[in-house]
Amino acid sequence: MGAELSRTVTRRTVRTAAFICVGMAAVAMLVLGVVGRPGSGAALACGLLLGTTNGLIAARFISLPLPFVASSLLRLMTLSVIGIAIGLALGLVNIWLVILGLGVAQFVLAATALREVARR
């Protein structure tokens, strides 16, 4: 029963963080598009959406017999490389926005997890 509850809480946490990041990505696209920077909006939105996948992947990796530090480093390095590639595709000047979006998504995931812990 405890393991199932833990999975449910993990799923809820990741899902909540994903919804928040999708909403933030839409707002970023809208606001930066309105001010005449649609490429910047797209870069920030891509970073937020890419960062959301970290929580989804981490939730899957928890059940695997891999050391947490190793799987975390692998996930973060892979997502960073993908983020840089997306930033290059959207223009060299936008790389930092993709990486910023990744970082914000990690903060949202951590804040959502903290909220779940505080609920208990």
N, CA, C and O atoms as a GROMACS GRO file, in nm:
protein
  480
    1MET      N    1   0.082  -0.119   0.000
    1MET     CA    2   0.000   0.000   0.000
    1MET      C    3   0.086   0.126   0.000
    1MET      O    4   0.053   0.221  -0.069
    2GLY      N    5   0.196   0.128   0.075
    2GLY     CA    6   0.283   0.245   0.084
    2GLY      C    7   0.350   0.277  -0.049
    2GLY      O    8   0.364   0.395  -0.084
    3ALA      N    9   0.393   0.174  -0.122
    3ALA     CA   10   0.458   0.197  -0.252
    3ALA      C   11   0.360   0.254  -0.352
    3ALA      O   12   0.396   0.341  -0.432
    4GLU      N   13   0.236   0.206  -0.349
    4GLU     CA   14   0.135   0.258  -0.442
    4GLU      C   15   0.103   0.404  -0.411
    4GLU      O   16   0.086   0.484  -0.502
    5LEU      N   17   0.094   0.437  -0.284
    5LEU     CA   18   0.069   0.576  -0.244
    5LEU      C   19   0.184   0.665  -0.289
    5LEU      O   20   0.162   0.776  -0.337
    6SER      N   21   0.306   0.616  -0.274
    6SER     CA   22   0.423   0.691  -0.317
    6SER      C   23   0.421   0.717  -0.468
    6SER      O   24   0.451   0.827  -0.513
    7ARG      N   25   0.384   0.615  -0.545
    7ARG     CA   26   0.373   0.633  -0.691
    7ARG      C   27   0.266   0.733  -0.726
    7ARG      O   28   0.284   0.814  -0.817
    8THR      N   29   0.154   0.727  -0.656
    8THR     CA   30   0.044   0.820  -0.682
    8THR      C   31   0.087   0.963  -0.652
    8THR      O   32   0.058   1.054  -0.730
    9VAL      N   33   0.155   0.984  -0.541
    9VAL     CA   34   0.203   1.117  -0.504
    9VAL      C   35   0.306   1.166  -0.606
    9VAL      O   36   0.304   1.282  -0.645
   10THR      N   37   0.395   1.078  -0.649
   10THR     CA   38   0.495   1.115  -0.749
   10THR      C   39   0.428   1.154  -0.879
   10THR      O   40   0.463   1.256  -0.938
   11ARG      N   41   0.332   1.074  -0.924
   11ARG     CA   42   0.260   1.107  -1.047
   11ARG      C   43   0.188   1.241  -1.036
   11ARG      O   44   0.192   1.323  -1.128
   12ARG      N   45   0.123   1.262  -0.923
   12ARG     CA   46   0.050   1.388  -0.903
   12ARG      C   47   0.147   1.507  -0.903
   12ARG      O   48   0.118   1.611  -0.962
   13THR      N   49   0.261   1.491  -0.838
   13THR     CA   50   0.360   1.599  -0.832
   13THR      C   51   0.412   1.632  -0.970
   13THR      O   52   0.418   1.749  -1.008
   14VAL      N   53   0.450   1.530  -1.046
   14VAL     CA   54   0.504   1.552  -1.181
   14VAL      C   55   0.396   1.610  -1.272
   14VAL      O   56   0.425   1.699  -1.352
   15ARG      N   57   0.275   1.561  -1.261
   15ARG     CA   58   0.165   1.612  -1.344
   15ARG      C   59   0.136   1.759  -1.314
   15ARG      O   60   0.116   1.839  -1.405
   16THR      N   61   0.133   1.793  -1.186
   16THR     CA   62   0.108   1.932  -1.147
   16THR      C   63   0.218   2.023  -1.200
   16THR      O   64   0.189   2.129  -1.256
   17ALA      N   65   0.343   1.983  -1.184
   17ALA     CA   66   0.455   2.062  -1.235
   17ALA      C   67   0.447   2.076  -1.387
   17ALA      O   68   0.475   2.182  -1.442
   18ALA      N   69   0.408   1.968  -1.454
   18ALA     CA   70   0.395   1.974  -1.601
   18ALA      C   71   0.287   2.072  -1.643
   18ALA      O   72   0.307   2.149  -1.737
   19PHE      N   73   0.173   2.070  -1.576
   19PHE     CA   74   0.065   2.164  -1.609
   19PHE      C   75   0.110   2.309  -1.587
   19PHE      O   76   0.081   2.396  -1.669
   20ILE      N   77   0.180   2.334  -1.478
   20ILE     CA   78   0.229   2.469  -1.450
   20ILE      C   79   0.326   2.514  -1.558
   20ILE      O   80   0.318   2.627  -1.607
   21CYS      N   81   0.418   2.425  -1.597
   21CYS     CA   82   0.518   2.460  -1.699
   21CYS      C   83   0.454   2.481  -1.835
   21CYS      O   84   0.495   2.570  -1.910
   22VAL      N   85   0.355   2.401  -1.870
   22VAL     CA   86   0.285   2.420  -1.997
   22VAL      C   87   0.215   2.557  -1.996
   22VAL      O   88   0.219   2.629  -2.096
   23GLY      N   89   0.153   2.592  -1.886
   23GLY     CA   90   0.089   2.723  -1.874
   23GLY      C   91   0.190   2.836  -1.885
   23GLY      O   92   0.166   2.935  -1.953
   24MET      N   93   0.304   2.819  -1.819
   24MET     CA   94   0.409   2.922  -1.827
   24MET      C   95   0.465   2.932  -1.969
   24MET      O   96   0.497   3.042  -2.015
   25ALA      N   97   0.476   2.820  -2.038
   25ALA     CA   98   0.526   2.821  -2.176
   25ALA      C   99   0.428   2.898  -2.266
   25ALA      O  100   0.471   2.976  -2.351
   26ALA      N  101   0.299   2.876  -2.246
   26ALA     CA  102   0.199   2.948  -2.327
   26ALA      C  103   0.205   3.097  -2.299
   26ALA      O  104   0.196   3.178  -2.391
   27VAL      N  105   0.219   3.134  -2.173
   27VAL     CA  106   0.229   3.276  -2.136
   27VAL      C  107   0.355   3.337  -2.196
   27VAL      O  108   0.351   3.449  -2.248
   28ALA      N  109   0.467   3.266  -2.190
   28ALA     CA  110   0.593   3.316  -2.246
   28ALA      C  111   0.579   3.340  -2.396
   28ALA      O  112   0.623   3.442  -2.448
   29MET      N  113   0.518   3.244  -2.465
   29MET     CA  114   0.498   3.261  -2.610
   29MET      C  115   0.411   3.382  -2.638
   29MET      O  116   0.442   3.462  -2.727
   30LEU      N  117   0.304   3.396  -2.563
   30LEU     CA  118   0.211   3.506  -2.585
   30LEU      C  119   0.274   3.641  -2.554
   30LEU      O  120   0.270   3.732  -2.637
   31VAL      N  121   0.332   3.654  -2.437
   31VAL     CA  122   0.389   3.783  -2.395
   31VAL      C  123   0.506   3.823  -2.484
   31VAL      O  124   0.511   3.936  -2.532
   32LEU      N  125   0.599   3.733  -2.506
   32LEU     CA  126   0.714   3.768  -2.588
   32LEU      C  127   0.677   3.784  -2.735
   32LEU      O  128   0.742   3.859  -2.807
   33GLY      N  129   0.573   3.715  -2.779
   33GLY     CA  130   0.522   3.737  -2.915
   33GLY      C  131   0.461   3.875  -2.930
   33GLY      O  132   0.479   3.941  -3.032
   34VAL      N  133   0.387   3.918  -2.829
   34VAL     CA  134   0.322   4.050  -2.832
   34VAL      C  135   0.426   4.162  -2.833
   34VAL      O  136   0.408   4.264  -2.900
   35VAL      N  137   0.536   4.144  -2.759
   35VAL     CA  138   0.638   4.249  -2.756
   35VAL      C  139   0.736   4.239  -2.872
   35VAL      O  140   0.836   4.311  -2.876
   36GLY      N  141   0.708   4.151  -2.966
   36GLY     CA  142   0.788   4.143  -3.088
   36GLY      C  143   0.909   4.052  -3.080
   36GLY      O  144   1.001   4.066  -3.161
   37ARG      N  145   0.911   3.959  -2.986
   37ARG     CA  146   1.022   3.864  -2.972
   37ARG      C  147   0.972   3.720  -2.977
   37ARG      O  148   0.989   3.645  -2.880
   38PRO      N  149   0.908   3.680  -3.088
   38PRO     CA  150   0.852   3.544  -3.092
   38PRO      C  151   0.957   3.434  -3.082
   38PRO      O  152   0.930   3.327  -3.028
   39GLY      N  153   1.077   3.458  -3.133
   39GLY     CA  154   1.184   3.358  -3.123
   39GLY      C  155   1.226   3.336  -2.979
   39GLY      O  156   1.253   3.224  -2.936
   40SER      N  157   1.232   3.446  -2.904
   40SER     CA  158   1.265   3.436  -2.762
   40SER      C  159   1.155   3.362  -2.685
   40SER      O  160   1.184   3.281  -2.597
   41GLY      N  161   1.030   3.391  -2.720
   41GLY     CA  162   0.918   3.321  -2.657
   41GLY      C  163   0.922   3.172  -2.686
   41GLY      O  164   0.897   3.090  -2.598
   42ALA      N  165   0.954   3.139  -2.809
   42ALA     CA  166   0.964   2.998  -2.847
   42ALA      C  167   1.078   2.929  -2.772
   42ALA      O  168   1.064   2.815  -2.728
   43ALA      N  169   1.190   2.999  -2.758
   43ALA     CA  170   1.305   2.940  -2.688
   43ALA      C  171   1.273   2.915  -2.542
   43ALA      O  172   1.302   2.808  -2.489
   44LEU      N  173   1.213   3.014  -2.476
   44LEU     CA  174   1.178   2.997  -2.335
   44LEU      C  175   1.073   2.887  -2.318
   44LEU      O  176   1.082   2.805  -2.227
   45ALA      N  177   0.975   2.885  -2.407
   45ALA     CA  178   0.871   2.781  -2.401
   45ALA      C  179   0.931   2.642  -2.422
   45ALA      O  180   0.894   2.547  -2.353
   46CYS      N  181   1.022   2.630  -2.517
   46CYS     CA  182   1.086   2.500  -2.541
   46CYS      C  183   1.164   2.455  -2.418
   46CYS      O  184   1.161   2.337  -2.383
   47GLY      N  185   1.234   2.547  -2.353
   47GLY     CA  186   1.307   2.512  -2.231
   47GLY      C  187   1.215   2.465  -2.121
   47GLY      O  188   1.244   2.367  -2.052
   48LEU      N  189   1.103   2.535  -2.104
   48LEU     CA  190   1.006   2.494  -2.002
   48LEU      C  191   0.949   2.356  -2.032
   48LEU      O  192   0.937   2.273  -1.942
   49LEU      N  193   0.914   2.333  -2.157
   49LEU     CA  194   0.856   2.204  -2.193
   49LEU      C  195   0.959   2.092  -2.185
   49LEU      O  196   0.928   1.981  -2.141
   50LEU      N  197   1.081   2.121  -2.226
   50LEU     CA  198   1.187   2.021  -2.216
   50LEU      C  199   1.218   1.990  -2.070
   50LEU      O  200   1.240   1.875  -2.034
   51GLY      N  201   1.218   2.092  -1.986
   51GLY     CA  202   1.242   2.072  -1.843
   51GLY      C  203   1.135   1.987  -1.778
   51GLY      O  204   1.162   1.913  -1.683
   52THR      N  205   1.015   1.996  -1.829
   52THR     CA  206   0.905   1.915  -1.776
   52THR      C  207   0.934   1.766  -1.796
   52THR      O  208   0.894   1.684  -1.713
   53THR      N  209   1.000   1.732  -1.903
   53THR     CA  210   1.029   1.591  -1.928
   53THR      C  211   1.123   1.532  -1.824
   53THR      O  212   1.123   1.411  -1.803
   54ASN      N  213   1.203   1.617  -1.758
   54ASN     CA  214   1.293   1.566  -1.655
   54ASN      C  215   1.215   1.498  -1.542
   54ASN      O  216   1.253   1.391  -1.496
   55GLY      N  217   1.107   1.560  -1.500
   55GLY     CA  218   1.025   1.499  -1.395
   55GLY      C  219   0.962   1.369  -1.440
   55GLY      O  220   0.955   1.273  -1.364
   56LEU      N  221   0.917   1.367  -1.564
   56LEU     CA  222   0.857   1.245  -1.618
   56LEU      C  223   0.959   1.131  -1.626
   56LEU      O  224   0.929   1.017  -1.591
   57ILE      N  225   1.079   1.164  -1.673
   57ILE     CA  226   1.184   1.063  -1.684
   57ILE      C  227   1.229   1.018  -1.545
   57ILE      O  228   1.250   0.899  -1.522
   58ALA      N  229   1.245   1.113  -1.454
   58ALA     CA  230   1.289   1.079  -1.317
   58ALA      C  231   1.189   0.985  -1.250
   58ALA      O  232   1.228   0.892  -1.181
   59ALA      N  233   1.060   1.011  -1.271
   59ALA     CA  234   0.958   0.924  -1.212
   59ALA      C  235   0.970   0.782  -1.265
   59ALA      O  236   0.945   0.686  -1.192
   60ARG      N  237   1.008   0.767  -1.390
   60ARG     CA  238   1.027   0.633  -1.448
   60ARG      C  239   1.154   0.567  -1.396
   60ARG      O  240   1.155   0.446  -1.371
   61PHE      N  241   1.262   0.647  -1.379
   61PHE     CA  242   1.391   0.592  -1.338
   61PHE      C  243   1.394   0.549  -1.192
   61PHE      O  244   1.478   0.469  -1.153
   62ILE      N  245   1.302   0.601  -1.110
   62ILE     CA  246   1.304   0.569  -0.967
   62ILE      C  247   1.293   0.419  -0.944
   62ILE      O  248   1.354   0.365  -0.852
   63SER      N  249   1.214   0.353  -1.026
   63SER     CA  250   1.193   0.210  -1.006
   63SER      C  251   1.306   0.123  -1.063
   63SER      O  252   1.308   0.002  -1.039
   64LEU      N  253   1.399   0.182  -1.138
   64LEU     CA  254   1.509   0.105  -1.194
   64LEU      C  255   1.623   0.090  -1.093
   64LEU      O  256   1.641   0.177  -1.008
   65PRO      N  257   1.698  -0.018  -1.103
   65PRO     CA  258   1.808  -0.039  -1.008
   65PRO      C  259   1.934   0.038  -1.047
   65PRO      O  260   2.042  -0.020  -1.058
   66LEU      N  261   1.920   0.168  -1.070
   66LEU     CA  262   2.034   0.255  -1.103
   66LEU      C  263   2.061   0.348  -0.985
   66LEU      O  264   1.968   0.389  -0.916
   67PRO      N  265   2.188   0.382  -0.963
   67PRO     CA  266   2.216   0.481  -0.858
   67PRO      C  267   2.150   0.614  -0.895
   67PRO      O  268   2.156   0.657  -1.010
   68PHE      N  269   2.088   0.679  -0.797
   68PHE     CA  270   2.015   0.803  -0.821
   68PHE      C  271   2.105   0.912  -0.878
   68PHE      O  272   2.065   0.984  -0.969
   69VAL      N  273   2.226   0.924  -0.825
   69VAL     CA  274   2.318   1.028  -0.872
   69VAL      C  275   2.352   1.006  -1.020
   69VAL      O  276   2.354   1.101  -1.098
   70ALA      N  277   2.379   0.882  -1.057
   70ALA     CA  278   2.414   0.852  -1.196
   70ALA      C  279   2.298   0.881  -1.290
   70ALA      O  280   2.317   0.941  -1.396
   71SER      N  281   2.178   0.839  -1.253
   71SER     CA  282   2.064   0.864  -1.341
   71SER      C  283   2.032   1.013  -1.347
   71SER      O  284   1.990   1.062  -1.452
   72SER      N  285   2.052   1.085  -1.237
   72SER     CA  286   2.028   1.230  -1.237
   72SER      C  287   2.125   1.302  -1.328
   72SER      O  288   2.086   1.387  -1.408
   73LEU      N  289   2.252   1.268  -1.317
   73LEU     CA  290   2.352   1.332  -1.402
   73LEU      C  291   2.326   1.301  -1.550
   73LEU      O  292   2.337   1.389  -1.635
   74LEU      N  293   2.292   1.178  -1.579
   74LEU     CA  294   2.263   1.140  -1.718
   74LEU      C  295   2.144   1.218  -1.772
   74LEU      O  296   2.148   1.270  -1.883
   75ARG      N  297   2.038   1.228  -1.693
   75ARG     CA  298   1.918   1.303  -1.736
   75ARG      C  299   1.951   1.450  -1.759
   75ARG      O  300   1.916   1.506  -1.863
   76LEU      N  301   2.017   1.511  -1.663
   76LEU     CA  302   2.045   1.655  -1.672
   76LEU      C  303   2.142   1.688  -1.786
   76LEU      O  304   2.125   1.788  -1.855
   77MET      N  305   2.242   1.603  -1.804
   77MET     CA  306   2.335   1.626  -1.916
   77MET      C  307   2.263   1.610  -2.049
   77MET      O  308   2.283   1.691  -2.140
   78THR      N  309   2.182   1.508  -2.061
   78THR     CA  310   2.109   1.485  -2.186
   78THR      C  311   2.013   1.600  -2.215
   78THR      O  312   2.008   1.649  -2.328
   79LEU      N  313   1.938   1.642  -2.115
   79LEU     CA  314   1.845   1.753  -2.136
   79LEU      C  315   1.918   1.883  -2.167
   79LEU      O  316   1.869   1.964  -2.247
   80SER      N  317   2.034   1.905  -2.106
   80SER     CA  318   2.111   2.026  -2.135
   80SER      C  319   2.161   2.026  -2.279
   80SER      O  320   2.155   2.128  -2.347
   81VAL      N  321   2.211   1.913  -2.325
   81VAL     CA  322   2.258   1.903  -2.464
   81VAL      C  323   2.142   1.924  -2.562
   81VAL      O  324   2.157   1.994  -2.662
   82ILE      N  325   2.028   1.864  -2.532
   82ILE     CA  326   1.910   1.884  -2.618
   82ILE      C  327   1.868   2.031  -2.614
   82ILE      O  328   1.833   2.088  -2.718
   83GLY      N  329   1.873   2.093  -2.497
   83GLY     CA  330   1.839   2.234  -2.484
   83GLY      C  331   1.931   2.322  -2.565
   83GLY      O  332   1.886   2.415  -2.631
   84ILE      N  333   2.060   2.295  -2.560
   84ILE     CA  334   2.156   2.373  -2.639
   84ILE      C  335   2.130   2.354  -2.788
   84ILE      O  336   2.138   2.450  -2.865
   85ALA      N  337   2.100   2.232  -2.829
   85ALA     CA  338   2.070   2.207  -2.970
   85ALA      C  339   1.945   2.283  -3.014
   85ALA      O  340   1.942   2.340  -3.124
   86ILE      N  341   1.843   2.283  -2.930
   86ILE     CA  342   1.722   2.359  -2.962
   86ILE      C  343   1.754   2.508  -2.968
   86ILE      O  344   1.708   2.579  -3.058
   87GLY      N  345   1.833   2.556  -2.873
   87GLY     CA  346   1.873   2.696  -2.872
   87GLY      C  347   1.949   2.734  -2.998
   87GLY      O  348   1.928   2.842  -3.054
   88LEU      N  349   2.037   2.647  -3.043
   88LEU     CA  350   2.110   2.673  -3.167
   88LEU      C  351   2.015   2.677  -3.286
   88LEU      O  352   2.030   2.760  -3.376
   89ALA      N  353   1.918   2.588  -3.286
   89ALA     CA  354   1.820   2.585  -3.396
   89ALA      C  355   1.735   2.712  -3.398
   89ALA      O  356   1.693   2.758  -3.504
   90LEU      N  357   1.708   2.768  -3.279
   90LEU     CA  358   1.626   2.889  -3.270
   90LEU      C  359   1.710   3.017  -3.278
   90LEU      O  360   1.655   3.127  -3.278
   91GLY      N  361   1.839   3.003  -3.285
   91GLY     CA  362   1.929   3.118  -3.296
   91GLY      C  363   2.022   3.124  -3.177
   91GLY      O  364   1.979   3.105  -3.063
   92LEU      N  365   2.147   3.149  -3.203
   92LEU     CA  366   2.251   3.148  -3.100
   92LEU      C  367   2.217   3.239  -2.982
   92LEU      O  368   2.249   3.207  -2.867
   93VAL      N  369   2.153   3.349  -3.008
   93VAL     CA  370   2.119   3.446  -2.904
   93VAL      C  371   2.012   3.391  -2.808
   93VAL      O  372   1.994   3.446  -2.700
   94ASN      N  373   1.942   3.286  -2.846
   94ASN     CA  374   1.832   3.232  -2.765
   94ASN      C  375   1.870   3.111  -2.680
   94ASN      O  376   1.786   3.058  -2.608
   95ILE      N  377   1.994   3.067  -2.688
   95ILE     CA  378   2.033   2.949  -2.610
   95ILE      C  379   2.008   2.970  -2.461
   95ILE      O  380   1.958   2.880  -2.394
   96TRP      N  381   2.042   3.084  -2.409
   96TRP     CA  382   2.027   3.109  -2.266
   96TRP      C  383   1.881   3.102  -2.223
   96TRP      O  384   1.852   3.065  -2.109
   97LEU      N  385   1.789   3.138  -2.313
   97LEU     CA  386   1.648   3.130  -2.278
   97LEU      C  387   1.600   2.986  -2.266
   97LEU      O  388   1.516   2.955  -2.182
   98VAL      N  389   1.652   2.899  -2.351
   98VAL     CA  390   1.617   2.757  -2.341
   98VAL      C  391   1.669   2.700  -2.209
   98VAL      O  392   1.597   2.630  -2.138
   99ILE      N  393   1.793   2.731  -2.176
   99ILE     CA  394   1.852   2.683  -2.051
   99ILE      C  395   1.780   2.744  -1.931
   99ILE      O  396   1.760   2.677  -1.830
  100LEU      N  397   1.742   2.872  -1.941
  100LEU     CA  398   1.663   2.935  -1.835
  100LEU      C  399   1.530   2.862  -1.816
  100LEU      O  400   1.489   2.836  -1.703
  101GLY      N  401   1.464   2.828  -1.926
  101GLY     CA  402   1.339   2.753  -1.918
  101GLY      C  403   1.359   2.618  -1.850
  101GLY      O  404   1.276   2.575  -1.770
  102LEU      N  405   1.468   2.551  -1.883
  102LEU     CA  406   1.499   2.423  -1.817
  102LEU      C  407   1.514   2.444  -1.666
  102LEU      O  408   1.460   2.367  -1.587
  103GLY      N  409   1.586   2.548  -1.628
  103GLY     CA  410   1.607   2.575  -1.486
  103GLY      C  411   1.477   2.610  -1.414
  103GLY      O  412   1.453   2.563  -1.302
  104VAL      N  413   1.395   2.691  -1.476
  104VAL     CA  414   1.267   2.728  -1.416
  104VAL      C  415   1.180   2.604  -1.399
  104VAL      O  416   1.112   2.589  -1.297
  105ALA      N  417   1.180   2.517  -1.498
  105ALA     CA  418   1.101   2.393  -1.488
  105ALA      C  419   1.149   2.307  -1.371
  105ALA      O  420   1.068   2.245  -1.303
  106GLN      N  421   1.280   2.304  -1.347
  106GLN     CA  422   1.332   2.227  -1.233
  106GLN      C  423   1.289   2.291  -1.101
  106GLN      O  424   1.256   2.221  -1.005
  107PHE      N  425   1.289   2.424  -1.098
  107PHE     CA  426   1.243   2.494  -0.978
  107PHE      C  427   1.095   2.464  -0.953
  107PHE      O  428   1.056   2.440  -0.839
  108VAL      N  429   1.014   2.466  -1.057
  108VAL     CA  430   0.871   2.436  -1.043
  108VAL      C  431   0.851   2.294  -0.991
  108VAL      O  432   0.769   2.270  -0.903
  109LEU      N  433   0.928   2.200  -1.046
  109LEU     CA  434   0.917   2.061  -1.000
  109LEU      C  435   0.956   2.050  -0.852
  109LEU      O  436   0.889   1.981  -0.775
  110ALA      N  437   1.064   2.116  -0.813
  110ALA     CA  438   1.107   2.112  -0.673
  110ALA      C  439   1.004   2.177  -0.582
  110ALA      O  440   0.974   2.126  -0.474
  111ALA      N  441   0.949   2.290  -0.624
  111ALA     CA  442   0.847   2.359  -0.543
  111ALA      C  443   0.721   2.274  -0.530
  111ALA      O  444   0.659   2.270  -0.423
  112THR      N  445   0.684   2.207  -0.636
  112THR     CA  446   0.566   2.121  -0.632
  112THR      C  447   0.590   2.002  -0.539
  112THR      O  448   0.501   1.962  -0.464
  113ALA      N  449   0.710   1.946  -0.544
  113ALA     CA  450   0.744   1.835  -0.454
  113ALA      C  451   0.746   1.883  -0.309
  113ALA      O  452   0.700   1.811  -0.220
  114LEU      N  453   0.798   2.002  -0.285
  114LEU     CA  454   0.799   2.057  -0.150
  114LEU      C  455   0.657   2.077  -0.098
  114LEU      O  456   0.629   2.051   0.019
  115ARG      N  457   0.570   2.123  -0.185
  115ARG     CA  458   0.430   2.140  -0.146
  115ARG      C  459   0.367   2.006  -0.107
  115ARG      O  460   0.292   1.999  -0.010
  116GLU      N  461   0.398   1.902  -0.183
  116GLU     CA  462   0.345   1.768  -0.151
  116GLU      C  463   0.396   1.719  -0.017
  116GLU      O  464   0.321   1.660   0.061
  117VAL      N  465   0.524   1.744   0.012
  117VAL     CA  466   0.582   1.702   0.140
  117VAL      C  467   0.517   1.780   0.254
  117VAL      O  468   0.488   1.724   0.360
  118ALA      N  469   0.494   1.908   0.233
  118ALA     CA  470   0.434   1.992   0.337
  118ALA      C  471   0.289   1.951   0.364
  118ALA      O  472   0.239   1.972   0.475
  119ARG      N  473   0.223   1.894   0.266
  119ARG     CA  474   0.084   1.849   0.284
  119ARG      C  475   0.073   1.736   0.386
  119ARG      O  476  -0.029   1.722   0.453
  120ARG      N  477   0.176   1.658   0.397
  120ARG     CA  478   0.173   1.540   0.484
  120ARG      C  479   0.188   1.584   0.623
  120ARG      O  480   0.188   1.501   0.714
   0.00000   0.00000   0.00000
